C-alpha cells in the first residue's frame, strides 16, 4: 500500500527588480495567476502583488503596485464579468516576474529570509 504523504516541492520564483520583463509573456508562463488573493478589500490575481509591500520593506526594494494591479471589491456596481476580465489579463506588476527562470528546487523548507531566494 502506498504512502498518503505527498512531498511538498518548493519553487524558486525569480523576481526582476528592474521591472523590464514583458508582462504578457510573464503572465502566460505564470502559475500564480491562478492564486487570487483577497487582501484589505482588494482582489489581486497573485500572491506577489498582494504582499509585495512586505518584500519591499524587508529587502529595501521598490517594486511598485499600481491601481491596475488589483480590483477594489467595494467598487460600486462591480460585476462578475469585470472580475473575470481583470483576472484573465497581465498586470503592470507582471513586469517584475521572471517566470522563465522559475524552477523547482526540492523539498519545501522554511525561508532563510535572504533576498537571493527571490533573485538570481
N, CA and C atoms as an extended XYZ file, in Angstrom:
360
Properties=species:S:1:pos:R:3:atomname:S:1:resname:S:1:resid:I:1 pbc="F F F"
N         0.838       -1.178        0.000 N   UNK     1
C         0.000        0.000        0.000 CA  UNK     1
C         0.888        1.248        0.000 C   UNK     1
N         0.559        2.255       -0.804 N   UNK     2
C         1.361        3.463       -0.946 CA  UNK     2
C         1.177        4.430        0.203 C   UNK     2
N         2.084        5.340        0.324 N   UNK     3
C         2.031        6.359        1.363 CA  UNK     3
C         1.052        7.459        0.959 C   UNK     3
N         0.313        7.959        1.938 N   UNK     4
C        -0.620        9.057        1.684 CA  UNK     4
C         0.070       10.411        1.738 C   UNK     4
N         1.335       10.412        2.134 N   UNK     5
C         2.071       11.675        2.242 CA  UNK     5
C         2.566       12.103        0.875 C   UNK     5
N         2.284       13.346        0.528 N   UNK     6
C         2.779       13.919       -0.713 CA  UNK     6
C         3.972       14.791       -0.386 C   UNK     6
N         5.017       14.685       -1.200 N   UNK     7
C         6.178       15.537       -0.998 CA  UNK     7
C         5.812       16.946       -1.430 C   UNK     7
N         6.115       17.894       -0.599 N   UNK     8
C         5.846       19.294       -0.916 CA  UNK     8
C         7.105       19.871       -1.547 C   UNK     8
N         6.975       20.269       -2.795 N   UNK     9
C         8.110       20.766       -3.559 CA  UNK     9
C         8.096       22.285       -3.552 C   UNK     9
N         9.272       22.857       -3.418 N   UNK    10
C         9.412       24.311       -3.395 CA  UNK    10
C         9.825       24.803       -4.774 C   UNK    10
N         9.256       25.919       -5.181 N   UNK    11
C         9.613       26.547       -6.444 CA  UNK    11
C        10.284       27.877       -6.150 C   UNK    11
N        11.438       28.087       -6.775 N   UNK    12
C        12.112       29.381       -6.649 CA  UNK    12
C        11.507       30.285       -7.702 C   UNK    12
N        10.820       31.314       -7.252 N   UNK    13
C        10.138       32.252       -8.132 CA  UNK    13
C        10.980       33.509       -8.246 C   UNK    13
N        11.686       33.619       -9.336 N   UNK    14
C        12.640       34.701       -9.546 CA  UNK    14
C        11.913       36.005       -9.879 C   UNK    14
N        12.297       37.066       -9.203 N   UNK    15
C        11.785       38.398       -9.497 CA  UNK    15
C        12.830       39.189      -10.279 C   UNK    15
N        12.355       40.129      -11.053 N   UNK    16
C        13.210       41.018      -11.832 CA  UNK    16
C        13.005       42.436      -11.296 C   UNK    16
N        13.825       42.871      -10.334 N   UNK    17
C        13.596       44.182       -9.719 CA  UNK    17
C        13.728       45.367      -10.670 C   UNK    17
N        14.331       45.164      -11.838 N   UNK    18
C        14.411       46.246      -12.826 CA  UNK    18
C        13.049       46.504      -13.455 C   UNK    18
N        12.181       45.503      -13.435 N   UNK    19
C        10.837       45.663      -13.986 CA  UNK    19
C        10.799       45.780      -15.487 C   UNK    19
N        11.744       45.135      -16.175 N   UNK    20
C        11.774       45.249      -17.633 CA  UNK    20
C        11.407       43.950      -18.349 C   UNK    20
N        10.713       43.047      -17.656 N   UNK    21
C        10.207       41.835      -18.304 CA  UNK    21
C         8.960       42.178      -19.107 C   UNK    21
N         8.674       41.383      -20.119 N   UNK    22
C         7.463       41.555      -20.918 CA  UNK    22
C         6.269       41.024      -20.116 C   UNK    22
N         5.347       41.892      -19.697 N   UNK    23
C         4.231       41.451      -18.853 CA  UNK    23
C         3.392       40.342      -19.475 C   UNK    23
N         3.117       40.424      -20.775 N   UNK    24
C         2.286       39.399      -21.408 CA  UNK    24
C         2.978       38.041      -21.374 C   UNK    24
N         4.247       37.989      -21.751 N   UNK    25
C         4.985       36.722      -21.743 CA  UNK    25
C         5.074       36.154      -20.328 C   UNK    25
N         5.285       37.001      -19.350 N   UNK    26
C         5.407       36.519      -17.972 CA  UNK    26
C         4.065       36.026      -17.439 C   UNK    26
N         2.987       36.673      -17.828 N   UNK    27
C         1.651       36.249      -17.415 CA  UNK    27
C         1.330       34.867      -17.975 C   UNK    27
N         1.648       34.652      -19.246 N   UNK    28
C         1.361       33.363      -19.894 CA  UNK    28
C         2.115       32.235      -19.202 C   UNK    28
N         3.354       32.480      -18.776 N   UNK    29
C         4.165       31.452      -18.135 CA  UNK    29
C         3.992       31.347      -16.634 C   UNK    29
N         3.034       32.055      -16.080 N   UNK    30
C         2.891       32.139      -14.626 CA  UNK    30
C         1.904       31.114      -14.082 C   UNK    30
N         2.300       30.480      -13.002 N   UNK    31
C         1.377       29.568      -12.320 CA  UNK    31
C         0.660       30.267      -11.165 C   UNK    31
N         1.112       31.460      -10.800 N   UNK    32
C         0.492       32.182       -9.688 CA  UNK    32
C        -0.761       32.936      -10.091 C   UNK    32
N        -0.961       33.161      -11.391 N   UNK    33
C        -2.142       33.925      -11.791 CA  UNK    33
C        -3.428       33.124      -11.595 C   UNK    33
N        -3.305       31.957      -11.000 N   UNK    34
C        -4.471       31.154      -10.637 CA  UNK    34
C        -4.665       31.145       -9.124 C   UNK    34
N        -3.936       31.994       -8.429 N   UNK    35
C        -3.939       32.030       -6.963 CA  UNK    35
C        -4.426       33.383       -6.466 C   UNK    35
N        -5.664       33.703       -6.744 N   UNK    36
C        -6.209       35.002       -6.360 CA  UNK    36
C        -6.097       35.210       -4.852 C   UNK    36
N        -5.794       36.443       -4.481 N   UNK    37
C        -5.655       36.817       -3.078 CA  UNK    37
C        -6.584       37.980       -2.776 C   UNK    37
N        -7.320       37.864       -1.708 N   UNK    38
C        -8.142       38.972       -1.226 CA  UNK    38
C        -7.434       39.549       -0.014 C   UNK    38
N        -7.039       40.810       -0.105 N   UNK    39
C        -6.254       41.434        0.955 CA  UNK    39
C        -6.665       42.895        1.073 C   UNK    39
N        -7.091       43.285        2.248 N   UNK    40
C        -7.500       44.669        2.537 CA  UNK    40
C        -8.537       45.203        1.545 C   UNK    40
N        -9.516       44.383        1.214 N   UNK    41
C       -10.591       44.825        0.337 CA  UNK    41
C       -10.220       44.887       -1.138 C   UNK    41
N        -9.048       44.348       -1.462 N   UNK    42
C        -8.595       44.350       -2.852 CA  UNK    42
C        -8.385       42.906       -3.314 C   UNK    42
N        -8.782       42.652       -4.553 N   UNK    43
C        -8.573       41.344       -5.154 CA  UNK    43
C        -7.353       41.422       -6.060 C   UNK    43
N        -6.375       40.578       -5.775 N   UNK    44
C        -5.139       40.503       -6.550 CA  UNK    44
C        -5.081       39.148       -7.241 C   UNK    44
N        -4.587       39.084       -8.471 N   UNK    45
C        -4.513       37.803       -9.162 CA  UNK    45
C        -3.420       36.873       -8.641 C   UNK    45
N        -2.460       37.401       -7.873 N   UNK    46
C        -1.394       36.533       -7.374 CA  UNK    46
C        -0.885       37.028       -6.026 C   UNK    46
N        -0.157       36.170       -5.351 N   UNK    47
C         0.347       36.499       -4.020 CA  UNK    47
C         1.415       37.589       -4.059 C   UNK    47
N         2.252       37.611       -5.093 N   UNK    48
C         3.296       38.633       -5.160 CA  UNK    48
C         2.694       40.034       -5.104 C   UNK    48
N         1.685       40.275       -5.900 N   UNK    49
C         1.100       41.619       -5.935 CA  UNK    49
C         0.445       41.979       -4.611 C   UNK    49
N        -0.204       41.009       -3.981 N   UNK    50
C        -0.901       41.290       -2.724 CA  UNK    50
C         0.053       41.626       -1.583 C   UNK    50
N         1.194       40.970       -1.547 N   UNK    51
C         2.070       41.086       -0.381 CA  UNK    51
C         3.448       41.669       -0.681 C   UNK    51
N         3.611       42.298       -1.842 N   UNK    52
C         4.927       42.826       -2.211 CA  UNK    52
C         5.405       43.908       -1.239 C   UNK    52
N         4.489       44.560       -0.553 N   UNK    53
C         4.893       45.588        0.411 CA  UNK    53
C         5.825       45.014        1.477 C   UNK    53
N         5.617       43.753        1.877 N   UNK    54
C         6.468       43.129        2.891 CA  UNK    54
C         7.851       42.805        2.326 C   UNK    54
N         7.881       42.333        1.090 N   UNK    55
C         9.154       42.091        0.399 CA  UNK    55
C         9.936       43.397        0.295 C   UNK    55
N         9.255       44.446       -0.190 N   UNK    56
C         9.900       45.756       -0.347 CA  UNK    56
C        10.475       46.261        0.979 C   UNK    56
N         9.705       46.149        2.028 N   UNK    57
C        10.153       46.645        3.328 CA  UNK    57
C        11.325       45.826        3.858 C   UNK    57
N        11.215       44.510        3.796 N   UNK    58
C        12.260       43.647        4.366 CA  UNK    58
C        13.579       43.761        3.606 C   UNK    58
N        13.488       43.877        2.274 N   UNK    59
C        14.698       43.877        1.452 CA  UNK    59
C        15.048       45.257        0.885 C   UNK    59
N        14.414       46.298        1.375 N   UNK    60
C        14.663       47.670        0.909 CA  UNK    60
C        14.569       47.769       -0.616 C   UNK    60
N        13.490       47.236       -1.153 N   UNK    61
C        13.236       47.268       -2.590 CA  UNK    61
C        12.088       48.232       -2.873 C   UNK    61
N        11.806       48.454       -4.152 N   UNK    62
C        10.761       49.396       -4.536 CA  UNK    62
C         9.979       48.871       -5.734 C   UNK    62
N         9.483       47.641       -5.657 N   UNK    63
C         8.647       47.092       -6.725 CA  UNK    63
C         7.259       47.693       -6.547 C   UNK    63
N         6.796       48.385       -7.572 N   UNK    64
C         5.594       49.216       -7.470 CA  UNK    64
C         4.309       48.483       -7.837 C   UNK    64
N         3.289       48.728       -7.038 N   UNK    65
C         1.921       48.292       -7.330 CA  UNK    65
C         1.171       49.525       -7.825 C   UNK    65
N         0.375       49.347       -8.873 N   UNK    66
C        -0.454       50.443       -9.385 CA  UNK    66
C        -1.928       50.085       -9.194 C   UNK    66
N        -2.830       51.034       -9.347 N   UNK    67
C        -4.259       50.715       -9.260 CA  UNK    67
C        -4.722       49.706      -10.320 C   UNK    67
N        -3.913       49.469      -11.344 N   UNK    68
C        -4.264       48.482      -12.361 CA  UNK    68
C        -3.868       47.066      -11.958 C   UNK    68
N        -3.222       46.905      -10.792 N   UNK    69
C        -2.760       45.597      -10.325 CA  UNK    69
C        -3.751       44.907       -9.391 C   UNK    69
N        -4.878       45.526       -9.126 N   UNK    70
C        -5.879       44.949       -8.230 CA  UNK    70
C        -7.250       45.512       -8.562 C   UNK    70
N        -8.267       44.887       -7.996 N   UNK    71
C        -9.645       45.392       -8.077 CA  UNK    71
C       -10.124       45.644       -6.655 C   UNK    71
N       -10.688       46.798       -6.438 N   UNK    72
C       -11.300       47.127       -5.153 CA  UNK    72
C       -12.660       46.436       -5.115 C   UNK    72
N       -12.830       45.481       -4.215 N   UNK    73
C       -14.091       44.725       -4.190 CA  UNK    73
C       -15.255       45.553       -3.673 C   UNK    73
N       -14.965       46.728       -3.136 N   UNK    74
C       -16.027       47.610       -2.653 CA  UNK    74
C       -16.460       48.623       -3.712 C   UNK    74
N       -15.908       48.489       -4.901 N   UNK    75
C       -16.276       49.386       -6.003 CA  UNK    75
C       -17.783       49.245       -6.286 C   UNK    75
N       -18.491       50.363       -6.347 N   UNK    76
C       -19.933       50.285       -6.626 CA  UNK    76
C       -20.198       49.609       -7.975 C   UNK    76
N       -21.175       48.759       -7.997 N   UNK    77
C       -21.637       48.084       -9.213 CA  UNK    77
C       -20.579       47.193       -9.869 C   UNK    77
N       -19.626       46.698       -9.092 N   UNK    78
C       -18.628       45.764       -9.613 CA  UNK    78
C       -19.346       44.509      -10.086 C   UNK    78
N       -19.038       44.094      -11.303 N   UNK    79
C       -19.716       42.929      -11.861 CA  UNK    79
C       -18.792       41.717      -11.905 C   UNK    79
N       -19.408       40.569      -11.972 N   UNK    80
C       -18.678       39.315      -12.111 CA  UNK    80
C       -17.841       39.340      -13.389 C   UNK    80
N       -18.387       39.887      -14.451 N   UNK    81
C       -17.668       39.979      -15.730 CA  UNK    81
C       -16.414       40.846      -15.608 C   UNK    81
N       -16.502       41.937      -14.860 N   UNK    82
C       -15.323       42.789      -14.643 CA  UNK    82
C       -14.220       42.022      -13.912 C   UNK    82
N       -14.618       41.249      -12.919 N   UNK    83
C       -13.642       40.457      -12.165 CA  UNK    83
C       -12.996       39.414      -13.071 C   UNK    83
N       -13.806       38.698      -13.845 N   UNK    84
C       -13.256       37.685      -14.752 CA  UNK    84
C       -12.315       38.294      -15.782 C   UNK    84
N       -12.697       39.413      -16.330 N   UNK    85
C       -11.861       40.089      -17.317 CA  UNK    85
C       -10.540       40.526      -16.689 C   UNK    85
N       -10.593       41.079      -15.494 N   UNK    86
C        -9.392       41.506      -14.786 CA  UNK    86
C        -8.449       40.335      -14.524 C   UNK    86
N        -9.000       39.213      -14.083 N   UNK    87
C        -8.177       38.054      -13.715 CA  UNK    87
C        -7.555       37.367      -14.936 C   UNK    87
N        -8.063       37.645      -16.127 N   UNK    88
C        -7.622       36.940      -17.333 CA  UNK    88
C        -6.575       37.690      -18.142 C   UNK    88
N        -6.002       38.744      -17.589 N   UNK    89
C        -5.030       39.513      -18.378 CA  UNK    89
C        -3.809       39.880      -17.523 C   UNK    89
N        -2.698       40.146      -18.189 N   UNK    90
C        -1.494       40.529      -17.440 CA  UNK    90
C        -1.660       41.869      -16.740 C   UNK    90
N        -0.919       42.024      -15.679 N   UNK    91
C        -0.919       43.254      -14.894 CA  UNK    91
C         0.361       44.029      -15.155 C   UNK    91
N         0.369       45.309      -14.850 N   UNK    92
C         1.641       46.035      -14.914 CA  UNK    92
C         2.713       45.373      -14.028 C   UNK    92
N         2.305       44.810      -12.879 N   UNK    93
C         3.271       44.194      -11.974 CA  UNK    93
C         3.966       42.971      -12.592 C   UNK    93
N         3.360       42.350      -13.566 N   UNK    94
C         3.970       41.167      -14.208 CA  UNK    94
C         5.364       41.473      -14.754 C   UNK    94
N         5.659       42.728      -14.977 N   UNK    95
C         6.981       43.113      -15.492 CA  UNK    95
C         8.097       42.787      -14.507 C   UNK    95
N         7.759       42.575      -13.241 N   UNK    96
C         8.759       42.253      -12.226 CA  UNK    96
C         9.035       40.750      -12.095 C   UNK    96
N         8.278       39.932      -12.764 N   UNK    97
C         8.471       38.488      -12.639 CA  UNK    97
C         9.313       37.955      -13.785 C   UNK    97
N        10.136       36.982      -13.477 N   UNK    98
C        10.952       36.329      -14.489 CA  UNK    98
C        10.576       34.855      -14.513 C   UNK    98
N         9.350       34.593      -14.937 N   UNK    99
C         8.796       33.240      -14.892 CA  UNK    99
C         9.606       32.229      -15.698 C   UNK    99
N        10.353       32.696      -16.688 N   UNK   100
C        11.166       31.789      -17.496 CA  UNK   100
C        12.281       31.147      -16.658 C   UNK   100
N        12.628       31.760      -15.545 N   UNK   101
C        13.706       31.243      -14.700 CA  UNK   101
C        13.189       30.539      -13.442 C   UNK   101
N        11.867       30.452      -13.279 N   UNK   102
C        11.326       29.767      -12.111 CA  UNK   102
C        11.721       28.300      -12.180 C   UNK   102
N        12.040       27.711      -11.032 N   UNK   103
C        12.487       26.322      -11.035 CA  UNK   103
C        12.142       25.632       -9.718 C   UNK   103
N        11.880       24.333       -9.814 N   UNK   104
C        11.679       23.530       -8.611 CA  UNK   104
C        13.044       23.338       -7.970 C   UNK   104
N        13.123       23.552       -6.672 N   UNK   105
C        14.424       23.459       -6.002 CA  UNK   105
C        14.428       22.434       -4.875 C   UNK   105
N        13.498       21.510       -4.900 N   UNK   106
C        13.498       20.434       -3.917 CA  UNK   106
C        12.409       20.573       -2.880 C   UNK   106
N        12.608       19.860       -1.794 N   UNK   107
C        11.633       19.803       -0.722 CA  UNK   107
C        11.411       21.175       -0.095 C   UNK   107
N        10.180       21.455        0.243 N   UNK   108
C         9.818       22.736        0.844 CA  UNK   108
C        10.537       22.915        2.179 C   UNK   108
N        11.099       24.107        2.372 N   UNK   109
C        11.833       24.425        3.599 CA  UNK   109
C        11.415       25.799        4.092 C   UNK   109
N        11.741       26.088        5.309 N   UNK   110
C        11.481       27.405        5.878 CA  UNK   110
C        12.397       28.423        5.211 C   UNK   110
N        11.861       29.576        4.907 N   UNK   111
C        12.645       30.641        4.289 CA  UNK   111
C        13.775       31.088        5.214 C   UNK   111
N        14.904       31.422        4.609 N   UNK   112
C        16.021       31.998        5.355 CA  UNK   112
C        15.929       33.525        5.375 C   UNK   112
N        14.893       34.045        4.713 N   UNK   113
C        14.665       35.491        4.599 CA  UNK   113
C        15.858       36.197        3.970 C   UNK   113
N        16.365       35.570        2.922 N   UNK   114
C        17.512       36.075        2.158 CA  UNK   114
C        16.976       36.490        0.784 C   UNK   114
N        17.330       37.669        0.305 N   UNK   115
C        16.833       38.155       -0.974 CA  UNK   115
C        17.214       37.226       -2.121 C   UNK   115
N        18.277       36.445       -1.956 N   UNK   116
C        18.676       35.516       -3.024 CA  UNK   116
C        17.664       34.391       -3.228 C   UNK   116
N        16.711       34.261       -2.328 N   UNK   117
C        15.630       33.302       -2.543 CA  UNK   117
C        14.690       33.775       -3.642 C   UNK   117
N        14.774       35.062       -4.001 N   UNK   118
C        13.872       35.655       -4.973 CA  UNK   118
C        14.576       36.236       -6.192 C   UNK   118
N        15.875       36.379       -6.113 N   UNK   119
C        16.649       36.954       -7.201 CA  UNK   119
C        17.677       35.948       -7.686 C   UNK   119
N        18.203       36.228       -8.846 N   UNK   120
C        19.230       35.339       -9.383 CA  UNK   120
C        20.592       35.949       -9.232 C   UNK   120
